[in-house]
């Protein structure tokens, strides 16, 4: 799924991506198909970033990617629904910080449908 980064002006930076994914607060949703191949994934964090209540955390969706053969299948929406439910369980706001937007607008459509703030 690296090609989505390569298509953007800032491109792919393996060291930065490794650092983001290895962050202590990083959490993931992985969807695997037959043979264990990843069909989709979401990278999210519980971060203190609520403008209304500075001490309250938000669930930040850092990245959501769905492999090409599974786009428009509802898989991304199901992942967003799961993240909404997790945020709801903890009474958190759901926000996104997805940076692969210009070349891949699909996540933005999902965020809008889910009423996720940027």
JOZITA-V385772 format. One record per pair of residues at least 24 apart in sequence whose ideal C-beta (glycine too) atoms are under 6 Angstrom apart, sorted by the first residue. I is the first residue (numbers start at 1). J is the second residue. D is the distance in whole Angstrom. If there is no record, write none. Layout:
[[I	J	D] [I	J	D]]
//
This chain:
[[1	65	5] [4	100	5] [4	104	5] [7	103	4] [8	103	6] [29	79	6] [39	67	5] [39	70	5] [40	66	4] [40	75	5] [41	65	6] [42	79	5] [57	92	6] [58	92	6] [58	93	5] [58	95	5] [59	87	4] [59	92	5] [59	94	5] [60	95	5] [60	97	6] [61	96	4] [62	97	5] [63	98	6] [64	107	5] [76	110	5] [77	110	6] [80	110	5] [80	114	5] [84	114	6]]
//
